[in-house]
Amino acid sequence: MRFNIPKEIIKVIDTLESAGFEGYIVGGCVRDLLVGKKPKDWDITTNATPEDIQKIFPESFYENTFGTVGVKIEETEDESLKVVEVTPYRLESKYSNNRHPDEVTFSKSLADDLKRRDFTMNAIAYNPTKDELVDLYDGQEAIKDKMVICVGDPNERFEEDALRILRAVRFACQHGFAIEHETMNAMTQKADLLENISFERIRDEFLKMLMSSFPMTGIALSQKLGIFKYIIPELEDGLGVEQNGGHIYDVWEHNLRTMQHAADKDWPLHIRLSGLLHDIGKPATRDWSKEKNDYTFYGHEVVGAKMSKKICERLKLPNDLTEKVVKLVRNHMFFADPETITHAGVRRLIARVGKENVWDLVDLRICDRVGMGRPKEEPYRLRKYESMIEEVMRDPVSVAMLKIDGDRFVEMGYKPGREMGWVLHSLLEEVLDDPTKNTEEYLEKRSRELFAMPEENLKELGEAGKNAKEEAEDEEISKIRKSYKVK
């Protein structure tokens, strides 16, 4: 056997063959094996019908219209193999809506099944018990040449399912492949068919593209082909929009390069997406300053955060992911001169974005710098800021970390209400300036003073920020600064 196939997969195929049927692994898992990757999913195809498959495997289920039977594998510790999908060979059929076949017809021929598949690299089948590789469309050659090529007529393949246009781009940026000329032409000609595809399916392909090794290539190609307008058209407003200062790229390319560096670092989705969206508010806020003789983009982070929220909601992303992205975009302009940075300012930044997000914000800043064309990821001033973040991470940065809460106020005789919120916020502001005040004794004494104030004064104090002198840095801070090579 030329490939390392899980014993569970071999057993399913062996069981099919023992019952008089054929069995092959097919599609993406074979492609991954040929390029030396471990498949994430295993798909088996057979000339058995769904009813035959269920008779052979009593512990199975059939709950779809495509003939796929889920075979349960009890005796495995690998979660990805608890259920193995087995699908009968299928024939070509009409796709009147450019999304799904009008009907599913089963076949007894593996050749029928392979000819209906999207790309040649995905139209290869392998039988591990016979060590037989079936490649009717030169998929191995396409893999060797690193080319995405449609099976048969590319116009027909994209008319059948227009999502294949995005899948071609996604495969190209996942594997570092190019797209064959005729396939590319057909993608351009059939791009408008994506209007018939549900946004959820488009979203899923986009996120896979974003999590690939070369997302910049995929997004740039999507824009060139005229299909990125179906994903995040707002980003295209950055094309040709010149910037100021140290920027050497227009807004569009800068956003893409920022995102790509996150991919180069193998950072998670929320940093990649934040990198792509972080300057999306610039085209709407660009203005020419006669005084500076340059463009300005005042408030682009605020506008960008609002746009990012709408985009994430349109993409129907999870709420926690949306919240992270919006916070990172809104606060990505946090940077300041190292001579003016204060620990109180750093604490306030952490309070705004949360301890769980602050290092992601630093990572976004690193990507932002590289996206500008800067050669150094972390200059002295960024290392200084990182040092100060670590220094203050010991300090309370949220109301929940105060050594007093609403329950204690009730015990002290105060009624729940908005005054409690103002008091807690006021106390937090004091502690942000001076962490030594975070003691039960001080906070109880100070809270009584605050509750005694007129409502207007308390409200004003609760909403206002206070500045406090920084304490002398202790030995721990010296060690932290030394580790970041800053003073």
N, C-alpha and C positions, 0 to 999 in steps of 0.2 A: 504494500500500500504506500502510495507516494505522499499522502497527507496524514496529518494527525487528526483523526476523526474521533469524537467522543464515543465511548462504547454504547451509550444510550441511543445514539443516532444509528450506529451500525446494527444494533439489536432490532430497531424498528424496521429497517430495510430488510434485514434477514428474515424477520417475521412475515413481511409482505411477500417475499420471494418463496418462503416455505408454503405459503397459501396459494402459490401459483401466479402471483402478480409481479410486476416490475417495481423497482424503487430506485429513485435517484435523488441526491441532494442537488439543488438547482438555484440559480440566480446569484444574489449578492454574496452568499456564503462561499460559493465556488470562486467567485471573483476575489474575495478576500484571501482565500487559501492560495490562489495563484500569485497574489502580490505579497504574500508572506505575512498577512495579518490574521489575527485570531477573530473569527466571525463572532458577531454579537448575537446573531439569530441564525437558526438552522431551519431551512425550508425543504421539505421532502415532497416530491411529485411522483405520481403513480398512475397506472392504467386501471386501478381499482376505483369503483364508484364510492361515494360517501357511505352508502349502505353496506358495501363490501368492507370498507375500512372499519366501520363500527362493529361489524360481526367479528372481524379479526381481532379488534382491540375493544373488548367490552368496557374497559375503563376509558371511555372517550366521550366527546360531546360535539354536536354539530348545530351551530346556532347562527349561521350566516347564509347568504344567497350565492356565495362564490364556490361552494363545495368544500371549503376547508374544514377538516375535522381536527379537533384538538385531542391528541393522544396523551393521556396522563401517564407519567413515569413516576412511580412511587419510590423505587429503589435508587434514588439519586440524591446527592447532597448539593448538587449544582442547581440553584434556583432558576437559572435560565433554561434548564432542561426538564423542569417539572411538567411542562406541557410542550409537546413537539407537534408542530402543525404539518399535517399531511393533506395535500390537495390533488385531486384528480387532474390528469392532462385536460387542457381546455382548448377549444377551437376558437378561431377568429369569429367575431360577431360585430354587428353595427354599433356605433357609438353616436347616437343622434344628438346627444347633449354635450359632446366633447369632454365628458367626465367619466361616465360608467357605461359598460356594455349594455345594450338593450336586453340581452338575454345571455345566460351562461349555458354553453353546450359542452358536454364532456366528450373526450376523445380516447381512443385506444392507442394513439400514436404520440410518442415523445416529440417527434418532428413538428406535429401540429402545435404543441405547447410552446416549443422554443421559438417558432416563427412569429408568435403573437407578442413576444417580449419587446421591451423598449430599445435597449442598446446591446450591441454585440457582446460587450463584456459581461452582460447580465444574462446572456442566452447560452450559457454553458452548463451542462449537467455532468454529474459524476456519480458513478456507482462504486462504493468502497469495497464491496464484497468481490467484485470482479476487477477492481482497479481500472475501470473503463471511463474515459473522458469523452463526452459527446460534444463536439464543437462544430456546428454546421455553418456558422457565420463568421468564422475566423476571429472569434472573440479573444483568443490567446494572443493573436498578432496585434490586435488593438491594444491590449494591455501592455504588451512589449513596447509598442510604439507610443504608448501613453496618449491614446486618442479616444474620444467619445464619438461613437458612430452608431447611427440608428440601424436597427434590423430592417432590411428592406427599404421601402420608400419612406423617407423621413416626413414628407408631407402627410402621408397616411397615418404614421405613428402619432404625430402631434394633433391631427384631427380627431383621432380616437380618444386621446386624453391630453388636453392642453397642458396639464400640470407637468408633463414630461419635458416641456421647455425649461421650466425651472429646475427640474431634476437633472437635466443635462449640465446646467451651470453648476449645480451643487456637486455633482460627481467630479466635475473639472476642478473645483477648488478643494474638494476633499482629498483628491488623489494627485493633484498637480498635473492633470491631463490637459491637453488642448482639445478643441472641438473641431471635428472634420468639416471641411468646407461646405459640402452639400447639406449636412445636418445643420450647420450654422445658418445657411441661407433660408432653410425651411423654418428655423426658429424665428427669424426676422419676419418672414412672410405670415406666419401663423400666430404672432405675438398677441394680436387682438382677441384670440380665442380664450385668453386667460380671463376675460371678462365673465366667462361662463363658469369659472371655477370658484368654489367657496373660499372665502377669505381665510377660514381656518386651515384649509389645505395649503394655501399659499404661505400662510404664517409658519406652518410646520417646516416647509422646505427652507424658508428664509432663516429660521433659527438653526437648522442643521448647517446651512451655509455659514452662518455667523460663528458656529462652533467648529468649523473646519480649520485646517492649517493655513489656508490662503483666502480668508474672507474678502480681503480687498480686491483680489482678482475677480471673485464671483460678483461682487456688487458693481465694480467698474464694468464688467462684461454685461451685467443685467441692464445697466444704464445705456450702454452702447447699443444693445439690442432693442431698446425701447420697452423693456418689461419691468424696470424698477419702479415705474409709475404705479404699478399694481401693489407695491409693498409700502414704501415710505416716500411718496412724491415730494414731500416738503424738503427732503434733503437735496433734491436736485436744484432748489433755489440757490444753493451755494456754488453752483457751477459758474466759474468766471468772476466770482466776487473776490476782488483783491482785498488783502488785509493790511495791517499796519505793523510797525515795530519789527520784531525779528522773524515774522512769518515770511516764508519764501513760496508758500503754496496758496492757492485760492481756498475758500472755506470748504468746498466739496472735498478736495484732495486732502486737506488737513484733517478733516473728520475721518476719512478713510484710513489715513496713515496712523492716526491715533488709535483707532480700533485694531489695525493690523498689528501694532506693537503689543497690544494686550494678547492677541493670538500668538505672537512670537514667544511671549512669556508663559503661554499656556494658562492664562488667567481665566476665571469663570465668566459665564454669560453676562452677568450684570455689569462687569467692568467693560467687556467688549461693547455691549449695547450703549453704555454710558459714554464710552469713547466715541462711538459713531454719532451720538446725539448731542455731545457736550456743547458744541458751538452752533447748533441748529437755529438758534435765535439771532445769529449775527446778520444774515441778510435783511431781516426786518428792522434791525436797529442801527444799521450802518449810516453814518452821517459824515460829511466832510467838515473838518475843523480848520478855518482860516488861521486861527491862532496857532494850532499845532502843525498846520500844513500837512495834515495826514487824516486818514479815516479814524473815526471813533465808533465804538460799539457799546456805548453805555447801557447797562441793564440787560445785556444779551443773555446773561445767565438766568435772570428772572423770566424773561420771555421764553427762553429755551426750556426751562423747567415746566412751564405751562404747556408748551407744545409737546414735550416729552410725555407728560401725563396723558394727553389726548391720544398720542400715538400708541402708548402702551395699552391704553384702554381699548383702542381700535383693534390692536393685535390680540386682545383678550388675554393678556399676560396675567399671571397670578398677582394678587394684591401686594404681597410682600416684595416681589420682584419689581413691580411698578414703583413702590415706595422707595426702594433702594436707588433705582435709576434716577428718579426725580430728585432725591436728596443729593446725589452725587453731581448731577447737572447743575442744580441750584447753587451748590457750594464750591464748584471747581475753581472759582477765582479767589480762593482763600489766601493765596500766597502773599507774603509781605516782605519788606526789607528786614534782614536779620537784626539790624540795629534797633528796629522799632517793635519787633515781636515781643509780647509779654506773655507770661504764663496765664494771666487772666484771659487774654485774647484766645489762647490755645484752648483753655477750658471751655470758653463760650462756643468755639467751633465744635468741640466734642459734644457739647450739650445740644447743638443744633442737629448734628448728623448722627449722633449716637456712638458709643464706644465700639459697637459691632461694625460700624461703617467707616470709621476714621482712617484705618489703614488702607481700605479700598480707595478712599479719596486721595491718599498719597500715591497709590498705584496709578490712579487716573491722571494725576499730575505728571507722573513719570512718562506715561504714554503721551500726554499732551505735549511735553517737551520734545520727545522724539518725533512726534507728528509735525512739529514746527521745523524739523531739520536740524535740531540741536544735536551735537555729537555726544554730549554727556547726559546720562540719565539723571544722576543725582549730584548736582553741584553743591558747593558748600552750604548755600542758604537753605536748600531743601533738606540736607542732612541735619542742619541746625533745627529746622522745624520738626523733623522726625524725632530728634533727641528730646525736644521740649514736649512733644506728645507723650513719649514714654515717661518723662518725668512727672507729668500731671495725671497720668492714668491712675495713679494711686488715689487721686483726689475725687470727691463727689462731683458728678457733672449732671445729675438729674435729681428731681424732687424725691424720687424713690430711694435715693441713697442718703437722704438726710436722716439724722438720728432723732427725728420726730415726724409724726404723721397725723392724719385726720383723726384717727382713733384716740391718740393722746390728747388732741385738742378737746374732744368730747369729754374725756376723763377730767380735763381741766375746767369743764363747765361751759364750753362754747358750743353753739349750735351749728350743725352743718349748713353750708351756704357758700356763696361766691367769695365771702371774706376769707374763708379758709384757703382758697386757692391763691388769693392775693398775698396772704401771709406766707404761705409755703414758697411762693415765687420770690418774695422779698428775701426770705431767709436763704434761698438758694443763691440769689445774687450776691449776698454777703459772703457765703461760703465759697463761691467761685473766686471771689477776690482774696479770701483768707480761709484756707481749709482748716486751720486750727479752731475755727469757730464751730465746727461741726461736732459739738458735744451736747448731750442732753441738757446739761445745766445752762449753758449759754442760750441754746435755742428756746428753751421754755421761758427763760427770763425775757428774751428779746421778743418772743411771740406775744407775751402779755402786753408789752409796750405797743406792739403793732396793732393788736386788737382794740386797744384803747384809743387809737387815732380816729379822727373823723373819716367817714367812708371815702370822701373824695381824695384825701391825702393818702389813705391806705391804697386806694386803687392806683393812684399816680406812682406811689412807691413800688407797688407790686409789678408795675409795667416798666419801670425805669431800670436801667442798668447802673451799677455802681462800679467805681474803680478803686482798687486797693493796692497798697504797696506790696511788692513781692518779697517773700521771705528770703533770707540768705540760703543759697543752695547747700545742701548737706553732702556728705561723702557719697551717698548713693547717686546723686545727680552728677557728681564729678565722674563717677565710673560710667554712667550712661553717656555723657558727653565724650568721654575718651573713646568709647566703643564706636561712636559715630564720627570720630576724628574732627570734633568741633570744640570750640572753647566756650 
